[in-house]
Amino acid sequence: MQTSRGVFLNDEAQVLGRGHFTRATGLVRDGEVVGVSNLRHRLTRKLKLDGGSIGYGIRPSARGHGLAAVLLGRTLDRARSMGLREAWVTCAKTNLASAATIARNGGTLMSEAFIESRGEVVQRYKIELGGRGGRD
């Protein structure tokens, strides 16, 4: 699927076992993968604290062009189409660009916690996918 920015999205589903599966979406520009997101259909206890329903990343050389907002927005659209009512997205408190991207896509900061294994504070955002809280 092509976006309005000439960037292509590729989807791939993976079964992880025990009823857990994820859908990966790649963002391709000029034949090069510039970003990837993972939509997790169910959350484990660990993912509820650090990782959330959606994880995403943009190649450093492609940052600063709004691609993270496109990728997260499309991943949220996919979550809606699957019937999910909400999505949880986390980021390091120091990652101001990611926090802004999440907020632009309807994220509300719900909590912060120091994650010892990461050695940093992680922020947890909730995005409502239907009705008034989402990007409908």
Secondary structure, 3 states (H helix, E strand, C coil): CECCCCCEEEEEEEEEECCEEEEEEEEEECCEEEEEEEEECCCCHHHHHCCECEEEEECHHHCCCCHHHHHHHHHHHHHHHCCCCEEEEEEECCCHHHHHHHHHCCCEEEEEEEECCCCEEEEEEEEECCCCCCCC
